[in-house]
Amino acid sequence: MTDIQITHAAPPAASATEGPGAARVLLLAAGAGLSVASIYYAQPLLGVIGADRKRPPG
């Protein structure tokens, strides 16, 4: 049985040290920062928007 040869080897497994590239990390960080910032930047405007729509405060 030692003369059987493997003709189709499995591709090498990905290394555990590989991760997302720096550009992808930067893109995800910028997206997360902008989504959080949009919530905080809109807060001072909520009273103005509510008054414009004739909504009671609170």
Secondary structure, DSSP 8 states (H G I E B T S, - for coil): -TT---SS-------TT----HHHHHHHHHHHHHHHHHHHHHGGGHHHHHHHTT----
